[in-house]
Amino acid sequence: MSHRPKPTAIRRREGNPGKRAWNHAEPVPPDAMPRCPAHLAPAARAEWRRVARTLHDMGVLTVIDRAALAAYCQSYAKWVEAERKMKETPPLVKTPSGYVQQSPWISIANKQLELMGRYMTELGMTPAARSRVTADPRMEIPEIVFRTIYEEAPATARLRAFVDDIAARREPT
């Protein structure tokens, strides 16, 4: 199975050591904080309030990512409910036909944890996912200095002036 392609914005920040083709037409969503959807359960809304601002400040959450974060928050709310129900019920239950089986709340909790893990990876919410994503907006961009060399001077004089200027900039003050 192949790796997922890195978003162009991340590749621009990291550089392009593999010299792969860029997607110059990649859409750029507005950098605005998405609003919490009204249909979320109370526990999902609480999780939204807990993580949305941090994700936006990290530079990984924009308005286009609202549905992904909402899905994560709903999975979180269902997981919390399943965990609460597991504390109230025994781990094994007897079916009407007499068989003993695992509580359905265990399966629900496990499925929601699996879904949460997928969403957390997509949103950069785990340590491993953060190590693969460099979306910090505070990252410094190196300053590019342009030097104009005039045509009037002979080529060697221009080169000498350029080298002297570079050397002067590197000398400690």
N, C-alpha and C positions, 0 to 999 in steps of 0.2 A: 504494500500500500504506500502511495507516495505521500510526501508531506504537504500540508496545506500551504498555499502561496502566502508569503508575507505581504501585508498591505504596503502600498507604495510609500505612504507617509513614513512608515517605520524604516523602510529600506533607505529612504533619503536621509534620515537621521543617522543611520548606522554606516552609510556609505554603501557602495556596491562592489565588494571585493570580487564577486564572481562574474562581474561585467554582464549580468543578465539584462534582457530588454526591460525597459520601464513601461508602465502603463501611463502614458502622458494624458490620457483622457479619463482617468479614474475620477468619479464624482467625489466632491468634497462636501460633506454635510455641514450645515451651519453649526458653529460651536456655541450652542445654547443648552441650558440645563433643561432636560425633559420634565414635564409635569407628571406627577403620580396619577395613574389612571383611577377613576372613581370606582371601578368595579372590583378592585382588589379587596381581599379579606382584611380584617383589622391587623392580623399578625403580618400579612404581606405589606401593608402600608407602613407598619413600624419598621420592617426590614428595609423598605425603600428609603425611608427617612434616615436610617442608619448608614446606608452605603452610597446613595446616589451622589451626594455632594463630594464625597471622597473620590469616587470614580470620575466625576466630571473634572475635579481639580487635577487628577492624574493625567487627564487628557484622553481617556479611553471611552468616555460616555458623551454622546451627542444626542440630539433630538431623534435621529434615525434609529438609535439603539433602545428606544423606549420599550418596544415589545419584548426584546431579549431580557431586559432588566425586569419587566413585569412578569415574564414567565419564570425567571429565577425566583422572584419574590413569592409568587403563587406556590411554587414547589416548596419553598421554605415554609410557608404557612401550612401546607398539607403535611409536611414532615413534622412540624411542631405538634399538630393535632394528632397525628399517628403516634408520636412518642408519648403524648399525654394519655391516649387511649390504651397504649401498651401497659402503662403503669396501673391502670384501672382493671385490666382483664388478665387472666392467666395466659402464659405463653402457649399452652396447648388447649384446644377446645374440642368438644365432642360434637360431631355432626349429628343431624337428626337420624341418620341411618346407623349411628353407633361408632363410626370411625373417629379416631383421634387424629387431629391435624394441627398444624401450626396456626397460630392466630393470624387472621388476615391483616391485622395492623402491622405485623412484622414485615410482610410483603409490601405493604403500602409505604412504610417508612423507608425500606431499602430502595424501592423504585424512585421515591422522591429524592433520596440522597444521590442516586445515580444521575438523575436529571439535574440536580443542583450542581453536581460536579462538572457536568458538561457546560452549563451556563457560566459557572465560575471560571472555567478555563477560557472560554470565549471572551469574558469581560476582564481577564487579568486579575482575578481575585484570589489566586493561590500563589504561594511562593514560587513554585515551579513555573507557573504561567507568567508571573512578573519577571522572571529571569529571562524569558524569551521576548518580552515586550519592552520596548524603550519608547514610552509615550509621554515622558515627563516634559511638560511645556516649559519648565524652567531650565532645560538643558541649554548650555551656552553654545551658540553658533560661532565658529571662528570668524574673526574679522578678515575680510579679503582686502588687501591693499593693492591698488593699481598704480603703476608708475608710467608716466608718459615720457617717452624718449623722443626728443625733437629731431627732425630730419636735418637741421642745419649743421649739426656737429658731425665730424667724421665717425665712422663706425667704431673704431677703437676707443675714441674719446667717450662716446656714448656708453660703451661697455664698461670702461674704467669708472665713469661716474655712477653707473648703476651698481657695480660691485662695491664701490666706496660707500654708497648710500646704504646698502644692505649691511655692510660691516659696521657702520656707525649705529645702526638700529640695534644691533646685537650687543654692542659694548655696554657694560653695566654703567649706570649713571651714578 
